[in-house]
Amino acid sequence: MQSIRRRLSIIIISCSIIAVILSALSVNFTLNSTFNKYMVNIQNQRNNRIVDYFQQVYKRDKKWTINSGEEMMHEAYMSNYCLTLLDANKNVVWGMNPDDIRERAHTIMQKADNNKGIYVSNSFEIKSAGKLVGYVEIGQYSPILLTQQDINFKMSINRSIIISVLIAIIIAVVISIIISKQFSSPIKAVSDTSVKLSNGNYDATSNIKSNIKELNNLTQSINTLGKRLKEQDQLRKRLVSDISHEIRTPLNILQNNLEAMIDGIFPVNEERLNYLNEEVIRFGKLLNNLNILKEFEEEKLNLNMTTVFLDELVSSVSNEFSIDFRNKNIKLNLNIEKDKNFKIVGDEDKLKQVFINLLTNAIKFTQPGGTVCIDLDVNKDKVIIKVKDNGMGIKKEDLPYIFERLYRGDRSRNEIEGSGIGLTIVKRIITLHSATINVDSIAGIGTSFTLCFNTKML
């Protein structure tokens, strides 16, 4: 199995080499094509020049002789082509032997393209005063004649292309290694961190920084995941401890009192039996709360969805708590915006449970003489409800966990009777209604819960 860095390097290097080779072939083809066109153009110009030369010779001599244009033979021999001069009746005046240039031409062609070639000749008319006076045949062993300088030029270009390809491949390899490291290092670090997290090492973090947004987000996400796993592990341990404590306390009281009665230390009377019955009831309430929590955490919890007027629902629940507010000398301020529509779709019983739990907590953790405020407002397609008190508040370090099962962070709050699942149920109900709940709190100042419902579900 290959590492991501090795695989990424191989892919980038392979793509780079293929791209460089294809580019080199394209450049080579283009240069050769352009060069050949240039040589063909030069060759055509040479043919025209030879024809013009013989036209001038005939114009000067008024006839063909064995010496007419004979001086062109030397140039033709040096340039590896043959000339044959014919009169108007195509009788040979003089001509060169192709065998004289065969070996020389073959040697040069083999250097150029490793091809021995076939002798080919073309005939061109010679005219004087508009009259056909003869022909000149130009023959050669290659469609395009190249001099030694031309061959050296082409070989130089090919060498330059090959050297450029090699340099480009080396640069591509170096860049590929650097780029693959930039990509692979953060991913490898995240991979190593995830392995450590899977092995239970929740303190593992990845400290590698990357200027690539996605990789940087990946690193931050795995670090956040590790932090939350650690928090959940601590919550799990605390949950086990809390449940054990909640169950053990009433059982110990029952056991100690029963043993004392059996040993005759405590008298068996109605008062003592009532006390023990209260502990049994308390134990039963704990089990009932756990069952309620289990019910609300079921994925297939059925909701009886109807049209609910939240202003009427909150007013009704507030009236039910009026005696509790009065007994504890807590002032309740209910502020409902006038001429606003607070209608949503929801399960009225479940939503009632939400506000019962919130008001119960507000009364429980607010000192006598305090104030609880409930504000209802509508903002566009949102119904916003705030339940605020000036009670004992919640410490900053406990705020992220208040919706967790049986979480009761502050020791001073633990001294107040409660099961620790009320806010868990509230959160679950709110989530089932596609709503949101947020909490702001300062220890010693108070707590504010903000609920936001969507009216577009109607």
C-alpha positions as CSV (number, residue, x, y, z in Angstrom):
1,M,0.0,0.0,0.0
2,Q,1.4,3.4,-1.0
3,S,1.5,6.5,1.0
4,I,-0.5,9.5,-0.2
5,R,2.7,11.5,-0.7
6,R,4.2,8.7,-2.9
7,R,1.0,8.2,-4.9
8,L,0.5,12.0,-5.3
9,S,4.2,12.4,-6.4
10,I,3.9,9.6,-9.0
11,I,0.7,11.1,-10.4
12,I,2.1,14.6,-10.7
13,I,5.4,13.4,-12.1
14,S,3.7,11.1,-14.6
15,C,1.4,13.9,-15.8
16,S,4.3,16.4,-16.0
17,I,6.5,14.0,-18.0
18,I,3.6,13.2,-20.4
19,A,2.8,16.9,-20.8
20,V,6.5,17.8,-21.4
21,I,7.0,14.9,-24.0
22,L,3.8,15.8,-25.8
23,S,4.8,19.5,-25.8
24,A,8.3,18.5,-27.1
25,L,6.8,16.4,-29.9
26,S,4.5,19.2,-30.8
27,V,7.3,21.7,-30.9
28,N,9.5,19.4,-32.9
29,F,6.8,18.7,-35.4
30,T,6.0,22.4,-35.8
31,L,9.6,23.3,-36.2
32,N,10.3,20.5,-38.8
33,S,7.1,21.4,-40.7
34,T,8.0,25.1,-40.7
35,F,11.6,24.4,-41.6
36,N,10.6,22.0,-44.5
37,K,8.2,24.7,-45.9
38,Y,11.0,27.2,-45.7
39,M,13.4,24.8,-47.6
40,V,10.7,24.1,-50.2
41,N,10.3,27.8,-50.7
42,I,14.1,28.2,-51.1
43,Q,14.2,25.3,-53.5
44,N,11.4,26.8,-55.6
45,Q,13.3,30.1,-55.7
46,R,16.4,28.1,-56.8
47,N,14.4,26.5,-59.7
48,N,13.1,29.9,-60.8
49,R,16.6,31.3,-60.6
50,I,18.0,28.4,-62.8
51,V,15.3,28.9,-65.4
52,D,15.9,32.6,-65.5
53,Y,19.6,32.0,-65.8
54,F,19.2,29.7,-68.9
55,Q,16.7,32.2,-70.4
56,Q,19.4,34.9,-70.2
57,V,22.0,32.5,-71.7
58,Y,19.7,31.8,-74.7
59,K,18.9,35.5,-75.1
60,R,22.6,36.3,-75.2
61,D,23.7,33.4,-77.5
62,K,20.5,33.1,-79.6
63,K,21.1,29.3,-79.6
64,W,22.1,26.3,-77.5
65,T,25.6,25.0,-77.5
66,I,27.5,22.3,-75.6
67,N,28.8,25.1,-73.3
68,S,25.5,26.9,-72.7
69,G,25.2,27.3,-68.9
70,E,27.9,24.8,-68.3
71,E,29.2,26.9,-65.4
72,M,26.1,25.9,-63.4
73,M,27.4,22.3,-63.2
74,H,29.7,23.2,-60.4
75,E,27.0,24.8,-58.3
76,A,24.7,21.9,-59.0
77,Y,27.3,19.3,-58.0
78,M,28.1,21.2,-54.7
79,S,24.3,21.5,-53.9
80,N,23.6,17.8,-54.7
81,Y,21.3,18.2,-57.7
82,C,21.7,17.4,-61.4
83,L,21.0,19.6,-64.4
84,T,20.1,18.5,-67.9
85,L,19.7,21.0,-70.7
86,L,17.4,20.1,-73.6
87,D,16.5,22.0,-76.7
88,A,12.9,22.7,-77.9
89,N,12.6,19.2,-79.4
90,K,13.8,17.7,-76.1
91,N,17.1,16.7,-77.5
92,V,19.9,16.7,-74.8
93,V,22.3,19.6,-75.2
94,W,24.3,18.5,-72.2
95,G,23.6,16.8,-68.9
96,M,25.1,15.7,-65.6
97,N,25.3,12.1,-64.5
98,P,23.1,11.4,-61.3
99,D,25.7,8.8,-60.2
100,D,28.2,11.7,-59.6
101,I,26.1,12.9,-56.7
102,R,24.6,9.6,-55.5
103,E,27.1,8.8,-52.8
104,R,27.4,12.3,-51.6
105,A,23.7,12.8,-51.5
106,H,23.1,9.5,-49.7
107,T,25.5,10.3,-47.0
108,I,23.9,13.7,-46.3
109,M,20.3,12.2,-46.4
110,Q,21.3,9.4,-44.0
111,K,22.5,12.0,-41.5
112,A,19.2,13.9,-42.0
113,D,16.5,11.3,-41.9
114,N,18.2,7.8,-42.4
115,N,16.6,7.5,-45.8
116,K,18.5,6.7,-49.0
117,G,15.9,8.4,-51.2
118,I,14.9,7.9,-54.9
119,Y,16.2,10.0,-57.7
120,V,13.4,12.3,-59.0
121,S,13.6,15.0,-61.7
122,N,11.4,17.8,-62.8
123,S,11.3,19.6,-66.1
124,F,11.0,23.4,-66.5
125,E,10.3,25.3,-69.7
126,I,12.8,27.9,-71.0
127,K,11.2,30.7,-73.0
128,S,12.7,33.6,-74.9
129,A,10.5,36.4,-76.3
130,G,7.4,34.3,-75.4
131,K,8.7,31.4,-77.5
132,L,9.6,27.9,-76.1
133,V,13.3,27.4,-76.8
134,G,14.2,24.5,-74.5
135,Y,13.9,22.7,-71.2
136,V,16.0,22.3,-68.1
137,E,15.6,19.2,-65.9
138,I,16.5,19.5,-62.3
139,G,17.0,16.1,-60.5
140,Q,17.7,15.2,-56.9
141,Y,17.6,12.2,-54.5
142,S,15.3,13.9,-51.9
143,P,12.2,16.1,-52.1
144,I,14.0,18.6,-50.1
145,L,17.7,19.2,-50.4
146,L,19.6,20.0,-47.2
147,T,23.1,21.3,-47.0
148,Q,25.5,20.3,-44.2
149,Q,24.6,23.5,-42.4
150,D,20.9,22.8,-42.7
151,I,21.5,19.3,-41.2
152,N,23.6,20.8,-38.4
153,F,20.8,23.3,-37.7
154,K,18.1,20.6,-37.4
155,M,20.3,18.5,-35.2
156,S,21.0,21.5,-33.0
157,I,17.3,22.2,-32.6
158,N,16.6,18.5,-31.8
159,R,19.4,18.5,-29.2
160,S,18.0,21.7,-27.7
161,I,14.5,20.2,-27.5
162,I,15.9,17.0,-25.8
163,I,17.9,19.0,-23.3
164,S,14.9,21.2,-22.6
165,V,12.7,18.1,-22.0
166,L,15.3,16.7,-19.6
167,I,15.5,20.0,-17.7
168,A,11.7,20.3,-17.6
169,I,11.4,16.8,-16.3
170,I,13.9,17.4,-13.5
171,I,12.1,20.7,-12.6
172,A,8.7,18.8,-12.7
173,V,10.1,16.1,-10.4
174,V,11.4,18.7,-7.9
175,I,8.2,20.7,-8.0
176,S,6.1,17.6,-7.7
177,I,8.0,16.5,-4.6
178,I,7.5,19.9,-3.0
179,I,3.8,20.1,-3.9
180,S,3.1,16.5,-2.8
181,K,4.7,17.3,0.5
182,Q,2.5,20.4,1.0
183,F,-0.6,18.3,0.3
184,S,0.4,15.1,2.0
185,S,1.9,16.5,5.3
186,P,-1.3,17.9,6.6
187,I,-3.3,14.8,5.5
188,K,-0.8,12.5,7.1
189,A,-0.9,14.5,10.3
190,V,-4.7,14.3,10.3
191,S,-4.5,10.6,9.6
192,D,-2.1,10.0,12.4
193,T,-4.3,12.1,14.8
194,S,-7.4,10.2,13.8
195,V,-5.6,6.8,14.5
196,K,-4.7,8.1,17.9
197,L,-8.2,9.2,18.6
198,S,-9.6,5.9,17.5
199,N,-7.2,4.3,20.0
200,G,-8.6,6.4,22.8
201,N,-5.9,9.1,23.0
202,Y,-8.3,12.1,23.0
203,D,-5.4,14.5,23.8
204,A,-3.9,14.0,20.3
205,T,-3.9,17.1,18.1
206,S,-2.5,18.1,14.7
207,N,-0.5,21.3,14.7
208,I,0.5,21.4,11.0
209,K,-0.6,24.6,9.3
210,S,-1.5,24.8,5.6
211,N,-2.3,27.7,3.3
212,I,-4.8,25.5,1.5
213,K,-8.2,26.2,2.9
214,E,-9.7,22.7,2.7
215,L,-6.6,21.1,4.3
216,N,-6.6,23.8,7.0
217,N,-10.3,23.1,7.6
218,L,-9.6,19.4,7.8
219,T,-6.9,19.9,10.4
220,Q,-9.2,22.2,12.5
221,S,-12.1,19.7,12.2
222,I,-10.0,16.7,13.4
223,N,-8.8,18.8,16.3
224,T,-12.3,19.9,17.2
225,L,-13.4,16.3,16.9
226,G,-10.7,15.2,19.3
227,K,-11.7,18.0,21.8
228,R,-15.4,16.9,21.6
229,L,-14.5,13.2,22.0
230,K,-12.6,14.1,25.1
231,E,-15.5,16.1,26.4
232,Q,-17.9,13.3,25.6
233,D,-15.7,10.8,27.3
234,Q,-15.6,13.0,30.4
235,L,-19.4,13.4,30.2
236,R,-19.8,9.7,29.9
237,K,-17.7,9.1,33.0
238,R,-19.5,11.8,34.9
239,L,-22.9,10.4,33.7
240,V,-22.1,7.0,35.1
241,S,-20.9,8.6,38.4
242,D,-24.1,10.8,38.6
243,I,-26.5,7.9,37.9
244,S,-24.7,5.7,40.4
245,H,-24.9,8.4,43.0
246,E,-28.6,9.2,42.2
247,I,-29.5,5.5,42.6
248,R,-27.2,4.6,45.5
249,T,-28.4,7.5,47.7
250,P,-32.1,6.4,48.1
251,L,-31.0,2.7,48.3
252,N,-28.5,3.4,51.1
253,I,-31.1,5.4,53.0
254,L,-33.6,2.5,52.6
255,Q,-31.1,-0.1,53.6
256,N,-29.8,1.7,56.6
257,N,-33.2,2.6,58.0
258,L,-34.5,-1.0,57.4
259,E,-31.5,-2.5,59.1
260,A,-31.9,-0.1,62.0
261,M,-35.6,-1.1,62.3
262,I,-34.7,-4.8,62.2
263,D,-32.0,-4.3,64.9
264,G,-34.5,-2.3,67.0
265,I,-32.6,0.9,66.8
266,F,-35.4,2.8,65.0
267,P,-39.0,2.2,66.0
268,V,-41.3,0.9,63.3
269,N,-43.9,3.6,63.2
270,E,-46.0,5.5,60.7
271,E,-43.6,8.5,60.6
272,R,-40.6,6.3,59.9
273,L,-42.5,4.3,57.2
274,N,-43.7,7.5,55.5
275,Y,-40.1,8.7,55.4
276,L,-39.0,5.4,53.8
277,N,-41.9,5.7,51.3
278,E,-40.8,9.1,50.3
279,E,-37.4,7.7,49.4
280,V,-39.1,5.0,47.4
281,I,-41.1,7.6,45.6
282,R,-37.9,9.6,44.9
283,F,-36.2,6.6,43.5
284,G,-39.3,5.9,41.3
285,K,-39.2,9.5,40.0
286,L,-35.6,9.0,39.0
287,L,-36.4,5.9,37.0
288,N,-39.5,7.6,35.5
289,N,-37.3,10.5,34.4
290,L,-34.8,8.1,32.7
291,N,-37.7,6.5,30.9
292,I,-39.0,9.9,29.8
293,L,-35.5,10.8,28.5
294,K,-35.3,7.5,26.7
295,E,-38.7,8.2,25.0
296,F,-37.6,11.6,23.9
297,E,-34.4,10.3,22.4
298,E,-36.1,7.7,20.4
299,E,-35.6,8.4,16.7
300,K,-39.3,7.5,15.9
301,L,-40.9,9.7,18.5
302,N,-44.4,10.5,17.2
303,L,-45.5,14.1,17.3
304,N,-49.1,15.2,17.1
305,M,-48.7,18.2,14.8
306,T,-51.4,20.8,15.0
307,T,-51.7,24.6,14.7
308,V,-50.3,26.1,17.9
309,F,-50.6,29.7,19.1
310,L,-47.5,30.2,21.1
311,D,-48.7,33.4,22.9
312,E,-51.8,31.5,24.2
313,L,-49.6,28.5,25.2
314,V,-47.1,30.6,27.1
315,S,-49.8,32.6,28.8
316,S,-51.5,29.4,29.9
317,V,-48.3,27.9,31.3
318,S,-47.4,31.1,33.1
319,N,-50.8,31.2,34.8
320,E,-50.3,27.6,36.0
321,F,-47.1,28.8,37.7
322,S,-48.6,31.9,39.3
323,I,-48.9,30.3,42.7
324,D,-45.2,29.1,42.6
325,F,-44.0,32.6,41.7
326,R,-46.1,34.1,44.5
327,N,-45.0,31.5,47.1
328,K,-41.3,32.2,46.4
329,N,-41.9,36.0,46.0
330,I,-40.6,36.1,42.4
331,K,-42.0,38.6,40.0
332,L,-43.1,37.4,36.6
333,N,-43.1,39.8,33.6
334,L,-44.9,38.5,30.5
335,N,-44.4,40.7,27.5
336,I,-46.3,39.8,24.3
337,E,-46.1,42.0,21.3
338,K,-49.5,43.2,20.2
339,D,-51.0,42.6,16.8
340,K,-48.5,39.9,15.9
341,N,-49.2,36.4,14.7
342,F,-47.6,33.7,16.9
343,K,-49.1,30.8,15.0
344,I,-46.8,27.8,14.2
345,V,-47.2,24.1,13.5
346,G,-46.2,21.8,16.4
347,D,-47.1,19.3,19.1
348,E,-48.9,21.4,21.7
349,D,-48.3,19.0,24.6
350,K,-44.6,18.7,23.9
351,L,-44.2,22.4,23.5
352,K,-46.0,22.9,26.8
353,Q,-43.4,20.6,28.4
354,V,-40.7,22.9,27.1
355,F,-42.0,26.0,28.8
356,I,-42.9,24.0,32.0
357,N,-39.3,22.9,32.2
358,L,-37.9,26.4,31.5
359,L,-40.1,28.1,34.1
360,T,-39.5,25.3,36.6
361,N,-35.7,26.0,36.3
362,A,-36.2,29.7,36.4
363,I,-38.1,29.5,39.7
364,K,-35.8,26.9,41.1
365,F,-32.6,28.9,40.5
366,T,-33.9,32.4,41.2
367,Q,-33.7,33.7,44.8
368,P,-36.8,35.2,46.5
369,G,-37.3,38.8,45.4
370,G,-36.0,38.0,41.9
371,T,-37.6,38.5,38.5
372,V,-38.4,36.2,35.6
373,C,-39.2,37.8,32.2
374,I,-40.9,36.1,29.2
375,D,-40.8,38.1,25.9
376,L,-42.6,37.1,22.7
377,D,-41.9,38.8,19.4
378,V,-42.1,38.1,15.7
379,N,-39.3,38.9,13.3
380,K,-40.2,38.2,9.7
381,D,-40.9,34.5,9.5
382,K,-39.6,33.7,13.0
383,V,-41.3,33.6,16.4
384,I,-38.8,34.5,19.0
385,I,-39.4,33.7,22.7
386,K,-37.0,34.7,25.5
387,V,-37.2,33.3,29.1
388,K,-34.8,35.4,31.3
389,D,-34.2,35.4,35.0
390,N,-31.8,37.2,37.4
391,G,-31.0,34.0,39.4
392,M,-27.7,32.3,40.2
393,G,-26.7,31.9,36.5
394,I,-24.4,29.3,35.0
395,K,-20.6,29.2,34.9
396,K,-19.0,29.7,31.6
397,E,-17.3,26.3,31.6
398,D,-20.6,24.6,32.2
399,L,-22.6,26.4,29.4
400,P,-21.6,24.0,26.5
401,Y,-22.9,21.0,28.5
402,I,-26.2,22.1,30.0
403,F,-28.2,20.2,27.5
404,E,-26.4,16.9,28.2
405,R,-28.1,14.1,30.1
406,L,-27.9,14.5,33.9
407,Y,-25.4,17.3,33.6
408,R,-25.3,19.4,36.7
409,G,-22.0,21.3,36.7
410,D,-22.0,23.9,39.5
411,R,-21.9,22.4,43.1
412,S,-24.3,25.1,44.3
413,R,-26.8,24.1,41.7
414,N,-26.4,20.4,42.6
415,E,-27.6,21.3,46.1
416,I,-31.0,22.2,44.6
417,E,-33.2,19.2,43.9
418,G,-33.5,18.1,40.3
419,S,-32.9,15.2,38.0
420,G,-30.6,17.0,35.4
421,I,-32.7,15.9,32.4
422,G,-35.1,18.8,32.0
423,L,-33.0,20.8,29.5
424,T,-32.1,17.6,27.7
425,I,-35.8,17.0,27.0
426,V,-36.2,20.7,26.1
427,K,-33.4,20.5,23.5
428,R,-34.8,17.3,22.0
429,I,-38.3,18.7,21.6
430,I,-37.0,22.0,20.1
431,T,-34.9,20.0,17.6
432,L,-37.9,17.8,16.6
433,H,-39.8,21.0,15.8
434,S,-36.9,22.3,13.5
435,A,-36.4,25.2,16.0
436,T,-33.4,26.4,17.8
437,I,-32.6,27.2,21.4
438,N,-29.6,29.3,22.7
439,V,-28.5,30.1,26.2
440,D,-26.6,33.1,27.6
441,S,-25.7,33.2,31.2
442,I,-23.4,34.9,33.7
443,A,-22.8,33.3,37.1
444,G,-24.4,35.4,39.8
445,I,-26.2,37.6,37.2
446,G,-28.8,35.4,35.5
447,T,-29.7,33.2,32.6
448,S,-31.5,33.8,29.3
449,F,-32.9,31.2,27.0
450,T,-33.8,32.2,23.4
451,L,-36.1,30.0,21.4
452,C,-36.7,30.6,17.7
453,F,-39.5,28.9,15.7
454,N,-40.1,29.0,12.0
455,T,-43.6,30.1,10.9
456,K,-43.1,29.0,7.3
457,M,-43.9,25.4,8.2
458,L,-47.6,26.3,8.1
